[in-house]
């Protein structure tokens, strides 16, 4: 639901790579703290995230338009068996790092 699985072979073993294509503008642009460029004052980075809970995607793994190179994972919004992070821990997968960038305080 969040993207496409691409087949890859590594050392003669078949694997799948997830290309996350779910992109949702769920960032709360007014409450997000931005790093501004010194000369033009334009938004160049995010200092502190804020999301709009009602705009969160139906998938627990997604991207946002402002940061297409980054992948975000929602936790606690869905049944654990439907959440990406829970499945990573359940399958004891290694090599993925999760960093909390926002917590819904409502």
Order of alpha helices (4+ residues) and beta strands (2+ residues): beta-beta-beta-beta-beta-beta-alpha
